[in-house]
């Protein structure tokens, strides 16, 4: 029996490493959107958030039994972010940084991860109507901020006579 244990651990580790190699990039981008950090440079808060979610998924790896590990990790990521949202309130220069943490969470789950409104509501413990309103408000806010103000017309130069 003792000889089987290391083989099971190696198999488990290989399976998990394969999962992370395939899904890690997408999960990191979701974490980056959630934390409001720019995707163009290192995102330490997003990496920490993802590491916590992945470690919880790895701890439950043997109990997944046919469940989708991506779904499990995404749920862990959302739960961890919701738990630590107060840390992510100030703007950091990312794509969604001006939205509130709750708006970011709803927007990432609904639009980036394509989670149904009812599932998002159940996961966050909110009514579906609130999730819908948060999503619409966040999208409207992003659209209004995307349009840059037209530059002011140049002042006419005084003519030299």
N, C-alpha and C positions, 0 to 999 in steps of 0.2 A: 504494500500500500504506500509506503514511503517513497518508492521509486516513481510512482505515478504523479505525485504532487508537483515535483519540478517540471515534468512534462506538461501538466495542465497549466502551470504558471507561464511557461514559455508560449504555449498556444494562446492563452489569454492575452499576453503582452503583444504577440504578433498581430492578433485580431484588432486590438485596440490601436496599435501603431498604424495599421492599415486604414482604420477608420479615420484617425487624425490626419493622415496624409491625404486622404480624399476629401474630407470635409473641413479641415482646419482653416483653410483660406476663407471660405464663405463664412464660417463662424467668427473668425477674427474681424472680418469686415462688418458683420452685424454688431459685434461688440464695439467696434470703432464708431459706428453710427450711434449706438446707445450712449456712449460716453461723451460724444460731441467732440472728439479729437479729430484733427485732420488725418486723412488717410495717407497723405504724402510723406509723412515722417513717422518715426517710431511713436507708438501709442501705448505708453506704459499702463495707463488705467485700463485700457481695453485688453491688453495682454493679461493683466492680473485678473480681470473679470472672467476671461475665457479660461485661464488656468484653473480657477476655482470651479467653474462649471465642468471642465474636463476631469478634474480630480474626483468630483462627485459621481460623474458617469463611470469612470474607471472603477470606483469603489463598488458600484452596483452592476458591473459588467456581467457577472455570472447570473444575476437575477433578471436580466433583461429578457431572456428566453423568447426570442422571436420579436420582441418590441424593437422599434426603430431607434438606434442609438443617437441618430441626428435629432430626432424629436425629443428624446430625453435630455440631450445636451442643450438644445434650444430652450427647453422649459427651465432647466437649471440656470442658464444664462439670464433669462428673463426674471426669474425669481431672485437671483443674486443681485441683479441690477435694481430691481424694485426695493430690495432690502437696503441697498447702499445708495439710493437715488440722491440723498442729500449731498453726497460728495461730488455729484456731477451737475451742480446747478450753475456754476459760472461758465461763461463762454470760453471755449478753448480754440476756436478757429475752424472747427469742423463743419461739415455740411449741415448738420441739424443742431448745432450748438445753441442757437437762439431759442429753440423750443424748450418747454419745460421737460423735465425727465419723464413725466407721465405721458406727455404728448409724443416724445421720442420713442418710448416703449411701444405705445399703441401703433405708431406709424411704422416702426420696424417690423413688428409682428404682422400687421395687416398688409402692408405694401411690399416690403422687402422679402419677408418670409412667406407671404400669401396664406396666412392663417385666417380661417373664417372668423367673422365678427363674433359669432356665438362662442367659439372656442377661445378667442382672445378674452372675451368678457368672463368666461368661466375661469380661465387661468389667472386673471388679474383680480377676480372677485368684484367685478363691476357689472352694472346692468348693461345689456347690449346697446341700449340707447345712448348711454354715456360714452361707450367705446366709439360708437358711430359719430357722436358730436365731437369727441376729441380728435378723431381722424380727420373729419371735415375741417375743423378749425385749424389744425396743424397744416394741412395741405393749403388752405387759403392763406395762412400766414407765410408759408414758403413761397407761394406764388406772388404775393404782394411784395415780398422782399427781393425777389429775383429780378424784377424789372428795375433797372437802374434809372435814376433820375437823368433826364436829358441834360447835357452840359449847358451851362448858361451861354447865351449868345455873346460873342466877343463884342466888347464896347467899341463903338466907332472911334477910329483914331482921329485926333484933331488934325485938320488939314493945315499944312504949312503954307503961308502966303508970302 
